[in-house]
Amino acid sequence: MDKDRQQLVLFSSLAFYAIHWQAFTYLCRHYLVQGAILAPPAPSLPSVHRQLGWLDQQEAIKAGIEVRLMPDGKNLSQRLWLSRQLHALLPDAIWVQEEPTDSFLLQILLQYGLRSRPRIVTAVCENIFPPGPAWKQAMRRLLWRRLDGLLGVAAASIEGIRAAGMPGHVPAFTLVAGALPPPEQVAPIALPFARQDGDFVIGFVGRICEEKGWKVLLAALERLPLSFKCLMAGDGPQLNELSAWLSKSALGGRVFYLGLFPKEQLWGFYRVLDCLAVPSLTFPHWKEQFGGVLADGMAMGIPLVGSDSGAIPEVIGPAGLTVPENNPGALATALQRLYERPDLRASYAAAGRQRFAAEFDIPAYARKIAQALRLQLL
Protein backbone atom coordinates (compact mmCIF):
# COMPACT_ATOMS: atom_id res chain seq x y z
CA MET A 1 0.00 0.00 0.00
CA ASP A 2 1.17 3.55 -0.80
CA LYS A 3 2.53 4.88 2.50
CA ASP A 4 0.62 8.15 1.99
CA ARG A 5 -2.70 6.36 1.65
CA GLN A 6 -4.86 5.35 4.57
CA GLN A 7 -6.39 1.89 4.74
CA LEU A 8 -10.15 2.26 4.44
CA VAL A 9 -12.38 -0.71 5.25
CA LEU A 10 -16.06 -0.99 4.40
CA PHE A 11 -17.80 -3.60 6.54
CA SER A 12 -21.29 -4.31 5.30
CA SER A 13 -23.62 -7.12 4.29
CA LEU A 14 -24.91 -4.57 1.75
CA ALA A 15 -21.48 -3.70 0.34
CA PHE A 16 -22.52 -4.83 -3.14
CA TYR A 17 -25.74 -2.84 -3.13
CA ALA A 18 -25.08 -0.49 -6.05
CA ILE A 19 -25.37 2.73 -4.03
CA HIS A 20 -22.85 1.68 -1.35
CA TRP A 21 -20.51 0.10 -3.89
CA GLN A 22 -20.41 3.24 -6.02
CA ALA A 23 -19.83 5.46 -2.98
CA PHE A 24 -16.97 3.25 -1.82
CA THR A 25 -15.29 3.18 -5.22
CA TYR A 26 -15.71 6.97 -5.39
CA LEU A 27 -13.83 7.27 -2.09
CA CYS A 28 -11.06 5.01 -3.39
CA ARG A 29 -10.67 7.08 -6.56
CA HIS A 30 -10.87 10.57 -5.07
CA TYR A 31 -9.34 10.28 -1.60
CA LEU A 32 -5.98 9.21 -0.22
CA VAL A 33 -7.17 5.73 0.68
CA GLN A 34 -6.58 2.13 -0.18
CA GLY A 35 -9.91 0.33 0.04
CA ALA A 36 -10.90 -3.12 1.22
CA ILE A 37 -14.35 -4.65 1.72
CA LEU A 38 -15.26 -7.11 4.45
CA ALA A 39 -18.63 -8.54 3.50
CA PRO A 40 -20.81 -10.79 5.67
CA PRO A 41 -23.42 -12.90 3.86
CA ALA A 42 -26.07 -10.67 2.32
CA PRO A 43 -29.54 -10.59 3.89
CA SER A 44 -32.72 -11.45 2.05
CA LEU A 45 -34.04 -8.21 0.60
CA PRO A 46 -37.59 -7.29 -0.48
CA SER A 47 -37.99 -7.38 -4.25
CA VAL A 48 -38.48 -3.60 -4.44
CA HIS A 49 -35.03 -3.14 -2.87
CA ARG A 50 -33.21 -5.90 -4.75
CA GLN A 51 -34.17 -4.45 -8.11
CA LEU A 52 -32.34 -1.20 -7.28
CA GLY A 53 -29.07 -2.84 -8.26
CA TRP A 54 -26.81 -5.51 -6.80
CA LEU A 55 -23.23 -5.95 -7.98
CA ASP A 56 -21.94 -9.45 -8.61
CA GLN A 57 -19.11 -10.14 -6.17
CA GLN A 58 -16.78 -11.27 -8.94
CA GLU A 59 -17.37 -7.96 -10.75
CA ALA A 60 -16.33 -6.16 -7.57
CA ILE A 61 -13.12 -8.15 -7.36
CA LYS A 62 -12.34 -7.44 -11.03
CA ALA A 63 -12.72 -3.71 -10.34
CA GLY A 64 -9.51 -3.82 -8.31
CA ILE A 65 -11.04 -3.46 -4.85
CA GLU A 66 -9.83 -5.98 -2.31
CA VAL A 67 -12.82 -8.06 -1.28
CA ARG A 68 -12.87 -10.50 1.61
CA LEU A 69 -16.05 -12.52 2.04
CA MET A 70 -17.07 -13.73 5.45
CA PRO A 71 -17.73 -17.47 5.27
CA ASP A 72 -21.09 -18.93 6.16
CA GLY A 73 -20.98 -20.69 9.47
CA LYS A 74 -21.52 -20.36 13.16
CA ASN A 75 -21.39 -16.98 14.81
CA LEU A 76 -18.16 -17.72 16.69
CA SER A 77 -16.27 -18.73 13.56
CA GLN A 78 -17.46 -15.59 11.79
CA ARG A 79 -16.30 -13.42 14.68
CA LEU A 80 -12.87 -15.04 14.64
CA TRP A 81 -12.70 -14.45 10.90
CA LEU A 82 -13.56 -10.76 11.33
CA SER A 83 -10.95 -10.29 14.04
CA ARG A 84 -8.26 -11.89 11.87
CA GLN A 85 -9.13 -9.71 8.87
CA LEU A 86 -8.93 -6.51 10.90
CA HIS A 87 -5.58 -7.55 12.38
CA ALA A 88 -4.26 -8.24 8.87
CA LEU A 89 -5.57 -5.06 7.25
CA LEU A 90 -4.63 -2.61 10.04
CA PRO A 91 -7.32 -0.10 9.00
CA ASP A 92 -7.03 3.63 9.56
CA ALA A 93 -10.75 4.16 8.96
CA ILE A 94 -13.76 1.82 9.07
CA TRP A 95 -17.11 2.59 7.49
CA VAL A 96 -19.72 0.19 8.88
CA GLN A 97 -22.87 0.18 6.78
CA GLU A 98 -24.94 -1.58 9.43
CA GLU A 99 -27.17 -0.39 12.24
CA PRO A 100 -25.54 0.59 15.58
CA THR A 101 -27.13 -2.48 17.17
CA ASP A 102 -25.38 -4.87 14.77
CA SER A 103 -23.39 -7.49 16.68
CA PHE A 104 -20.41 -7.29 14.33
CA LEU A 105 -20.18 -3.52 14.78
CA LEU A 106 -20.14 -4.07 18.53
CA GLN A 107 -17.31 -6.57 18.07
CA ILE A 108 -15.33 -4.02 16.06
CA LEU A 109 -15.85 -1.41 18.76
CA LEU A 110 -14.71 -3.88 21.42
CA GLN A 111 -11.61 -4.80 19.41
CA TYR A 112 -10.53 -1.16 19.23
CA GLY A 113 -12.01 -0.04 22.54
CA LEU A 114 -8.73 1.09 24.11
CA ARG A 115 -7.28 2.67 20.96
CA SER A 116 -8.01 5.96 19.24
CA ARG A 117 -7.36 4.49 15.80
CA PRO A 118 -8.97 3.60 13.49
CA ARG A 119 -11.81 6.10 13.10
CA ILE A 120 -15.06 4.11 13.12
CA VAL A 121 -18.41 5.37 11.84
CA THR A 122 -21.66 3.50 11.38
CA ALA A 123 -24.86 4.05 9.46
CA VAL A 124 -28.19 4.70 11.19
CA CYS A 125 -31.25 4.01 9.03
CA GLU A 126 -33.76 2.63 11.50
CA ASN A 127 -35.56 5.16 13.68
CA ILE A 128 -37.26 2.83 16.16
CA PHE A 129 -34.99 0.65 18.30
CA PRO A 130 -36.62 -1.88 20.67
CA PRO A 131 -34.90 -1.65 24.08
CA GLY A 132 -34.07 -5.31 24.61
CA PRO A 133 -32.72 -6.75 27.89
CA ALA A 134 -31.14 -4.35 30.39
CA TRP A 135 -27.74 -6.07 30.15
CA LYS A 136 -27.70 -5.63 26.38
CA GLN A 137 -28.64 -1.96 26.65
CA ALA A 138 -25.79 -1.37 29.11
CA MET A 139 -23.29 -3.24 26.92
CA ARG A 140 -24.27 -1.24 23.84
CA ARG A 141 -23.99 2.09 25.64
CA LEU A 142 -20.51 1.19 26.83
CA LEU A 143 -19.26 0.05 23.42
CA TRP A 144 -20.94 2.90 21.52
CA ARG A 145 -18.68 5.34 23.36
CA ARG A 146 -15.89 4.25 21.00
CA LEU A 147 -17.76 5.41 17.88
CA ASP A 148 -16.38 8.41 15.99
CA GLY A 149 -19.52 9.22 14.04
CA LEU A 150 -23.10 8.34 13.14
CA LEU A 151 -24.14 8.44 9.49
CA GLY A 152 -27.87 9.07 9.90
CA VAL A 153 -30.14 9.02 6.88
CA ALA A 154 -32.30 11.60 8.67
CA ALA A 155 -32.70 13.38 11.98
CA ALA A 156 -35.38 10.90 13.09
CA SER A 157 -32.81 8.10 12.89
CA ILE A 158 -30.41 10.02 15.13
CA GLU A 159 -33.22 10.80 17.57
CA GLY A 160 -34.15 7.12 17.64
CA ILE A 161 -30.67 5.85 18.42
CA ARG A 162 -30.08 8.59 21.03
CA ALA A 163 -33.29 7.44 22.73
CA ALA A 164 -31.83 3.91 22.73
CA GLY A 165 -28.81 5.12 24.68
CA MET A 166 -26.32 6.40 22.11
CA PRO A 167 -23.95 8.74 23.99
CA GLY A 168 -24.42 12.42 23.24
CA HIS A 169 -20.73 12.98 22.56
CA VAL A 170 -20.76 10.79 19.43
CA PRO A 171 -20.97 13.20 16.45
CA ALA A 172 -23.97 12.76 14.19
CA PHE A 173 -24.36 13.58 10.51
CA THR A 174 -27.77 13.61 8.84
CA LEU A 175 -29.06 13.09 5.30
CA VAL A 176 -26.15 10.71 4.74
CA ALA A 177 -27.86 8.64 2.07
CA GLY A 178 -27.12 8.01 -1.56
CA ALA A 179 -29.13 7.45 -4.71
CA LEU A 180 -28.22 6.53 -8.27
CA PRO A 181 -28.70 9.22 -10.93
CA PRO A 182 -30.80 8.54 -14.02
CA PRO A 183 -29.25 8.01 -17.46
CA GLU A 184 -28.72 11.11 -19.57
CA GLN A 185 -31.50 10.02 -21.93
CA VAL A 186 -34.66 8.45 -20.50
CA ALA A 187 -37.36 7.14 -22.82
CA PRO A 188 -40.86 7.26 -21.30
CA ILE A 189 -42.81 4.05 -20.87
CA ALA A 190 -45.94 3.54 -22.91
CA LEU A 191 -48.95 4.72 -20.95
CA PRO A 192 -51.71 2.16 -20.31
CA PHE A 193 -54.34 4.76 -21.29
CA ALA A 194 -54.81 7.41 -23.95
CA ARG A 195 -53.61 10.61 -22.33
CA GLN A 196 -55.89 13.60 -22.88
CA ASP A 197 -55.16 17.30 -22.55
CA GLY A 198 -55.59 18.23 -18.93
CA ASP A 199 -54.76 14.78 -17.53
CA PHE A 200 -52.57 14.83 -14.41
CA VAL A 201 -50.57 11.67 -13.76
CA ILE A 202 -49.61 10.79 -10.18
CA GLY A 203 -47.03 8.09 -9.49
CA PHE A 204 -46.61 5.65 -6.61
CA VAL A 205 -43.50 3.45 -6.37
CA GLY A 206 -42.74 1.04 -3.56
CA ARG A 207 -43.96 -1.86 -1.49
CA ILE A 208 -47.66 -2.55 -1.74
CA CYS A 209 -48.19 -2.77 2.01
CA GLU A 210 -50.08 -0.93 4.74
CA GLU A 211 -47.11 1.15 5.88
CA LYS A 212 -46.63 2.78 2.48
CA GLY A 213 -50.07 4.35 2.54
CA TRP A 214 -51.21 3.41 -0.95
CA LYS A 215 -54.84 3.20 0.24
CA VAL A 216 -54.64 6.82 1.41
CA LEU A 217 -53.50 7.84 -2.06
CA LEU A 218 -56.34 6.02 -3.78
CA ALA A 219 -58.85 7.43 -1.28
CA ALA A 220 -57.53 10.91 -2.17
CA LEU A 221 -57.89 10.13 -5.86
CA GLU A 222 -61.58 9.27 -5.34
CA ARG A 223 -62.07 12.88 -4.23
CA LEU A 224 -60.46 14.34 -7.34
CA PRO A 225 -61.77 14.92 -10.89
CA LEU A 226 -61.52 12.18 -13.53
CA SER A 227 -58.55 13.96 -15.13
CA PHE A 228 -56.39 12.74 -12.24
CA LYS A 229 -54.80 9.39 -13.07
CA CYS A 230 -52.47 7.20 -11.01
CA LEU A 231 -49.72 4.78 -12.06
CA MET A 232 -48.48 2.30 -9.44
CA ALA A 233 -45.27 0.27 -9.55
CA GLY A 234 -43.91 -2.14 -6.98
CA ASP A 235 -44.59 -5.39 -5.21
CA GLY A 236 -45.78 -6.48 -1.80
CA PRO A 237 -48.18 -8.48 0.35
CA GLN A 238 -51.33 -6.47 -0.44
CA LEU A 239 -51.63 -7.03 -4.18
CA ASN A 240 -54.97 -8.79 -3.73
CA GLU A 241 -56.33 -5.82 -1.80
CA LEU A 242 -55.02 -3.50 -4.49
CA SER A 243 -56.90 -5.51 -7.13
CA ALA A 244 -60.09 -5.04 -5.12
CA TRP A 245 -59.52 -1.29 -4.94
CA LEU A 246 -58.94 -1.10 -8.69
CA SER A 247 -62.37 -2.62 -9.29
CA LYS A 248 -64.10 0.32 -7.59
CA SER A 249 -66.22 2.32 -9.99
CA ALA A 250 -64.68 5.63 -8.83
CA LEU A 251 -61.21 4.37 -9.77
CA GLY A 252 -61.96 2.40 -12.91
CA GLY A 253 -59.82 3.55 -15.83
CA ARG A 254 -57.93 5.92 -13.55
CA VAL A 255 -55.54 3.71 -11.56
CA PHE A 256 -53.12 1.31 -13.24
CA TYR A 257 -50.86 -1.20 -11.49
CA LEU A 258 -47.86 -1.89 -13.72
CA GLY A 259 -45.92 -4.38 -11.60
CA LEU A 260 -42.32 -4.30 -10.41
CA PHE A 261 -39.83 -2.48 -12.64
CA PRO A 262 -36.09 -3.13 -12.66
CA LYS A 263 -34.24 0.08 -11.93
CA GLU A 264 -33.18 0.68 -15.52
CA GLN A 265 -36.84 0.66 -16.58
CA LEU A 266 -38.13 2.55 -13.57
CA TRP A 267 -36.65 5.79 -14.94
CA GLY A 268 -39.03 5.54 -17.90
CA PHE A 269 -41.92 5.17 -15.44
CA TYR A 270 -40.87 8.37 -13.67
CA ARG A 271 -40.58 10.14 -17.02
CA VAL A 272 -44.36 10.13 -17.61
CA LEU A 273 -45.37 11.48 -14.19
CA ASP A 274 -46.60 14.95 -13.26
CA CYS A 275 -45.91 14.31 -9.57
CA LEU A 276 -44.77 11.52 -7.26
CA ALA A 277 -46.69 10.68 -4.08
CA VAL A 278 -45.16 9.05 -0.96
CA PRO A 279 -48.07 8.80 1.52
CA SER A 280 -46.35 6.58 4.12
CA LEU A 281 -47.97 5.84 7.49
CA THR A 282 -46.43 5.57 10.96
CA PHE A 283 -46.93 2.41 13.01
CA PRO A 284 -45.62 1.49 16.47
CA HIS A 285 -42.94 -0.69 14.88
CA TRP A 286 -42.14 1.45 11.81
CA LYS A 287 -42.04 4.92 10.36
CA GLU A 288 -40.50 6.10 7.11
CA GLN A 289 -36.72 6.06 7.38
CA PHE A 290 -35.78 7.89 4.19
CA GLY A 291 -37.90 7.12 1.16
CA GLY A 292 -35.45 6.39 -1.64
CA VAL A 293 -38.05 7.11 -4.31
CA LEU A 294 -38.06 10.73 -3.14
CA ALA A 295 -34.43 11.05 -4.24
CA ASP A 296 -35.33 9.41 -7.56
CA GLY A 297 -38.11 11.93 -8.06
CA MET A 298 -35.76 14.83 -7.34
CA ALA A 299 -33.20 13.48 -9.81
CA MET A 300 -35.90 13.31 -12.49
CA GLY A 301 -37.30 16.76 -11.69
CA ILE A 302 -40.69 15.49 -10.51
CA PRO A 303 -42.63 17.53 -7.91
CA LEU A 304 -43.13 15.55 -4.72
CA VAL A 305 -46.04 15.14 -2.32
CA GLY A 306 -45.33 13.24 0.87
CA SER A 307 -46.86 12.58 4.25
CA ASP A 308 -45.23 13.77 7.47
CA SER A 309 -44.25 10.23 8.50
CA GLY A 310 -40.69 9.91 9.81
CA ALA A 311 -38.03 11.43 7.58
CA ILE A 312 -40.22 12.43 4.63
CA PRO A 313 -40.52 16.19 5.35
CA GLU A 314 -36.77 16.48 5.98
CA VAL A 315 -35.91 14.60 2.80
CA ILE A 316 -38.35 16.49 0.56
CA GLY A 317 -37.21 19.89 1.80
CA PRO A 318 -37.92 22.50 -0.90
CA ALA A 319 -38.72 19.91 -3.58
CA GLY A 320 -42.43 19.51 -2.87
CA LEU A 321 -45.33 19.50 -0.44
CA THR A 322 -45.91 17.58 2.78
CA VAL A 323 -49.30 16.80 4.28
CA PRO A 324 -50.50 15.14 7.50
CA GLU A 325 -50.31 11.38 7.19
CA ASN A 326 -53.43 9.23 6.81
CA ASN A 327 -55.43 12.25 5.61
CA PRO A 328 -56.89 11.66 2.13
CA GLY A 329 -58.52 15.10 2.11
CA ALA A 330 -55.24 16.94 2.75
CA LEU A 331 -53.48 14.80 0.15
CA ALA A 332 -56.20 15.51 -2.43
CA THR A 333 -55.92 19.25 -1.74
CA ALA A 334 -52.15 19.16 -2.26
CA LEU A 335 -52.50 17.25 -5.53
CA GLN A 336 -55.18 19.68 -6.73
CA ARG A 337 -52.87 22.58 -5.89
CA LEU A 338 -50.05 21.12 -7.97
CA TYR A 339 -52.45 20.51 -10.85
CA GLU A 340 -53.62 24.13 -10.82
CA ARG A 341 -50.13 25.64 -10.43
CA PRO A 342 -47.73 24.66 -13.25
CA ASP A 343 -45.40 27.41 -12.00
CA LEU A 344 -45.25 25.69 -8.62
CA ARG A 345 -44.51 22.34 -10.26
CA ALA A 346 -41.65 23.90 -12.20
CA SER A 347 -40.24 25.49 -9.04
CA TYR A 348 -40.34 22.20 -7.14
CA ALA A 349 -38.80 20.36 -10.09
CA ALA A 350 -35.83 22.76 -10.26
CA ALA A 351 -35.35 22.69 -6.49
CA GLY A 352 -35.46 18.89 -6.53
CA ARG A 353 -32.73 18.56 -9.14
CA GLN A 354 -30.51 20.93 -7.16
CA ARG A 355 -31.23 19.08 -3.92
CA PHE A 356 -30.41 15.71 -5.47
CA ALA A 357 -27.03 16.93 -6.71
CA ALA A 358 -26.17 18.59 -3.40
CA GLU A 359 -27.40 15.89 -1.01
CA PHE A 360 -27.98 12.46 -2.55
CA ASP A 361 -25.98 11.92 -5.73
CA ILE A 362 -23.12 9.45 -5.25
CA PRO A 363 -20.37 12.13 -5.02
CA ALA A 364 -22.38 14.00 -2.35
CA TYR A 365 -23.01 10.78 -0.43
CA ALA A 366 -19.34 9.82 -0.56
CA ARG A 367 -18.21 13.29 0.53
CA LYS A 368 -20.34 13.06 3.68
CA ILE A 369 -18.81 9.69 4.56
CA ALA A 370 -15.34 11.10 3.91
CA GLN A 371 -16.09 14.09 6.16
CA ALA A 372 -17.11 11.80 9.02
CA LEU A 373 -13.98 9.67 8.55
CA ARG A 374 -11.74 12.72 8.01
CA LEU A 375 -10.36 11.37 4.74
CA GLN A 376 -8.09 13.57 2.66
CA LEU A 377 -8.69 14.32 -1.02
CA LEU A 378 -6.14 13.30 -3.59
LINJOKA-V328111 format. One record per pair of residues at least 6 apart in sequence whose C-alpha atoms are under 8 Angstrom apart, sorted by sequence separation. I is the first residue (numbers start at 1). J is the second residue. If there is no record, write none. Layout:
<<I,J> <I,J>>
This chain:
<<14,20> <15,21> <27,33> <28,34> <61,67> <72,78> <100,106> <112,118> <131,137> <152,158> <162,168> <206,212> <208,214> <245,251> <246,252> <281,287> <282,288> <297,303> <298,304> <306,312> <307,313> <316,322> <324,330> <338,344> <358,364> <359,365> <370,376> <28,35> <60,67> <71,78> <98,105> <221,228> <280,287> <281,288> <297,304> <306,313> <323,330> <324,331> <338,345> <357,364> <70,78> <150,158> <221,229> <280,288> <323,331> <96,105> <246,255> <313,322> <204,214> <246,256> <294,304> <306,316> <312,322> <24,35> <70,81> <109,120> <323,334> <70,82> <304,316> <278,291> <321,334> <10,24> <158,172> <306,320> <308,322> <304,319> <305,320> <306,321> <307,322> <308,323> <158,174> <278,294> <303,319> <304,320> <305,321> <306,322> <307,323> <308,324> <309,325> <105,122> <303,320> <304,321> <305,322> <306,323> <307,324> <308,325> <276,294> <305,323> <307,325> <155,174> <307,326> <150,170> <152,172> <154,174> <155,175> <290,310> <291,311> <145,166> <149,170> <150,171> <151,172> <152,173> <153,174> <154,175> <276,297> <288,309> <289,310> <290,311> <291,312> <294,315> <298,319> <15,37> <100,122> <144,166> <145,167> <148,170> <149,171> <150,172> <151,173> <152,174> <153,175> <154,176> <287,309> <288,310> <289,311> <290,312> <294,316> <99,122> <100,123> <144,167> <147,170> <148,171> <149,172> <150,173> <151,174> <152,175> <153,176> <232,255> <287,310> <288,311> <289,312> <15,39> <93,117> <94,118> <96,120> <98,122> <99,123> <100,124> <141,165> <145,169> <149,173> <151,175> <152,176> <153,177> <230,254> <231,255> <232,256> <233,257> <234,258> <235,259> <288,312> <291,315> <8,33> <10,35> <12,37> <14,39> <79,104> <83,108> <92,117> <93,118> <94,119> <95,120> <96,121> <97,122> <98,123> <99,124> <122,147> <140,165> <141,166> <145,170> <151,176> <152,177> <229,254> <230,255> <231,256> <232,257> <233,258> <234,259> <235,260> <290,315> <6,32> <7,33> <8,34> <9,35> <10,36> <11,37> <12,38> <13,39> <92,118> <93,119> <94,120> <95,121> <96,122> <97,123> <98,124> <99,125> <120,146> <121,147> <124,150> <141,167> <202,228> <204,230> <208,234> <228,254> <229,255> <230,256> <231,257> <232,258> <233,259> <234,260> <276,302> <278,304> <279,305> <280,306> <281,307> <305,331> <5,32> <6,33> <7,34> <8,35> <9,36> <10,37> <11,38> <12,39> <13,40> <91,118> <92,119> <93,120> <94,121> <95,122> <96,123> <99,126> <120,147> <121,148> <122,149> <123,150> <124,151> <125,152> <137,164> <200,227> <201,228> <202,229> <203,230> <204,231> <205,232> <206,233> <207,234> <208,235> <209,236> <231,258> <232,259> <233,260> <234,261> <270,297> <275,302> <276,303> <277,304> <278,305> <279,306> <280,307> <282,309> <4,32> <5,33> <6,34> <7,35> <8,36> <9,37> <10,38> <11,39> <12,40> <13,41> <14,42> <37,65> <39,67> <41,69> <79,107> <83,111> <119,147> <120,148> <121,149> <122,150> <123,151> <124,152> <125,153> <137,165> <199,227> <200,228> <201,229> <202,230> <203,231> <204,232> <205,233> <206,234> <207,235> <208,236> <209,237> <210,238> <222,250> <226,254> <233,261> <274,302> <275,303> <276,304> <277,305> <278,306> <279,307> <281,309> <282,310> <319,347> <320,348> <5,34> <7,36> <9,38> <11,40> <13,42> <14,43> <36,65> <37,66> <38,67> <39,68> <40,69> <41,70> <119,148> <120,149> <121,150> <122,151> <123,152> <124,153> <125,154> <127,156> <128,157> <198,227> <199,228> <200,229> <201,230> <202,231> <203,232> <204,233> <205,234> <206,235> <207,236> <208,237> <209,238> <222,251> <271,300> <273,302> <274,303> <275,304> <276,305> <277,306> <278,307> <280,309> <305,334> <319,348> <13,43> <35,65> <36,66> <37,67> <38,68> <39,69> <40,70> <41,71> <113,143> <121,151> <123,153> <127,157> <199,229> <201,231> <208,238> <221,251> <270,300> <275,305> <305,335> <318,348> <319,349> <35,66> <36,67> <37,68> <38,69> <39,70> <40,71> <41,72> <126,157> <127,158> <129,160> <208,239> <319,350> <2,34> <36,68> <38,70> <125,157> <127,159> <128,160> <129,161> <270,302> <319,351> <320,352> <1,34> <110,143> <113,146> <124,157> <127,160> <128,161> <131,164> <218,251> <267,300> <318,351> <319,352> <18,52> <19,53> <21,55> <106,140> <109,143> <112,146> <124,158> <126,160> <127,161> <130,164> <208,242> <318,352> <17,52> <18,53> <109,144> <129,164> <17,53> <18,54> <319,355> <17,54> <18,55> <106,143> <109,146> <124,161> <16,54> <17,55> <106,144> <109,147> <16,55> <101,140> <16,56> <25,65> <16,57> <303,345> <282,325> <302,345> <303,346> <16,60> <38,82> <100,144> <281,325> <304,348> <280,325> <281,326> <303,348> <279,325> <302,348> <303,349> <38,85> <279,326> <301,348> <302,349> <301,349> <300,349> <301,350> <303,352> <302,352> <298,349> <301,352> <301,353> <298,351> <299,352> <300,353> <298,352> <299,353> <297,352> <298,353> <298,355> <299,356> <298,356> <299,357> <193,253> <217,277> <100,161> <295,356> <217,279> <216,279> <192,256> <213,278> <214,279> <295,360> <212,278> <213,279> <214,280> <203,270> <212,279> <213,280> <212,280> <213,281> <211,280> <212,281> <203,273> <211,281> <201,272> <202,273> <203,274> <210,281> <211,282> <201,273> <202,274> <203,275> <204,276> <211,283> <200,273> <201,274> <202,275> <203,276> <204,277> <205,278> <200,274> <201,275> <202,276> <203,277> <204,278> <202,277> <211,286> <211,287> <188,267> <189,268> <188,268> <189,269> <186,267> <187,268> <188,269> <191,272> <7,89> <9,91> <15,97> <186,268> <188,270> <189,271> <7,90> <8,91> <11,94> <14,97> <188,271> <189,272> <7,91> <8,92> <9,93> <10,94> <11,95> <12,96> <13,97> <187,271> <188,272> <6,91> <7,92> <8,93> <9,94> <10,95> <11,96> <12,97> <13,98> <182,267> <186,271> <6,92> <7,93> <8,94> <9,95> <10,96> <11,97> <12,98> <6,93> <8,95> <10,97> <11,98> <206,293> <205,293> <223,329> <220,328> <224,332> <219,328> <220,329> <223,332> <216,326> <216,327> <217,328> <220,331> <221,332> <216,328> <220,332> <224,336> <179,292> <213,326> <182,296> <217,331> <181,296> <179,295> <180,296> <179,296> <182,299> <181,299> <182,300> <157,289> <156,289> <154,289> <153,289> <154,290> <153,290> <200,339> <175,315> <156,310> <23,178> <156,311> <155,311> <128,285> <154,311> <20,178> <48,206> <128,286> <19,178> <48,207> <127,286> <128,287> <155,314> <19,179> <127,287> <154,314> <19,180> <154,315> <127,289> <126,289> <125,289> <125,290> <181,361> <178,359> <179,360> <180,361> <181,362> <177,359> <178,360> <179,361> <180,362> <127,310> <176,359> <177,360> <178,361> <179,362> <175,359> <176,360> <178,362> <175,360> <48,234> <178,364> <48,235> <178,365> <47,235> <177,365> <176,365> <176,368> <176,369> <173,368> <173,372> <51,261> <52,262> <53,263> <51,262> <52,263> <48,260> <51,263> <151,369> <151,372> <149,372> <148,372> <149,373> <148,373> <121,372> <121,373> <120,373> <119,373> <95,369> <95,373> <94,373> <93,373> <26,362> <26,363> <23,362> <27,366> <22,362> <23,363> <26,366> <27,367> <23,365> <24,366> <33,375> <19,362> <23,366> <27,370> <32,375> <31,375> <32,376> <31,376> <32,377> <31,377> <32,378> <30,377> <31,378> <30,378>>
